[in-house]
Amino acid sequence: MVRFLIRVAIFVVSAALGLWVASLLLEDFEITLSGFVIAVAIFAIAQSLLQPFILKMSMRYANAFTGGVGLVSTFVALLIATLVGDSLEISGVSTWVMGTLVVWLVTAIATLLLPLWWLKDRKNAKATS
C-alpha cells in the first residue's frame, strides 16, 4: 500500500512539473493559478487510465506504435484536461505539439528521477538516525 501511494505521489508530482514547465516555456499553454490543482488532477487521472489502454490497443492493432504510447496518452490527457473546466487552455497546433512533447519529456524524466531523489533522502535520514 505504501509503495502504491509513493507511486501515485511521484506520478502526480511529475504531472504537475510537466504542466508547469510547459506553461513556462510555451506562450499559448496557459494554466490558471487557481485551477492548477484541478488541471493536474484531471491530467494525472486521464494519463494513468489512458496509458495502459492505449498500450494494449497499440500492441494488438499497431505494434509499431508501441513506443509512441506515452506521447499519444499525454496528448489525449491534455485534450481531456482542456475540455474539463477552464483551468487549462492550449491554443494553436504548434503549441499542442510542443506542449505534448514538453509535458511528456518532463513527466518521463521526473518519473525516473523523483524515486532516486526520494530513496536518497530516505537513506540519508536513516544514516543520521
Buried (B, 14 or more C-beta within 10 A) or exposed (E): EEEEEBEEEBBBBBBBBBBBBBBEEBEBBBBBEEBBEBBBBBBBBBBBBBBEEBBEBBEEEEEEBEEBBBBBBBBBBBBBBBEBEEBBBBBEEEBBEBBBBBBBBBBBBBBEEBEEEBEEEEEEEEEEE
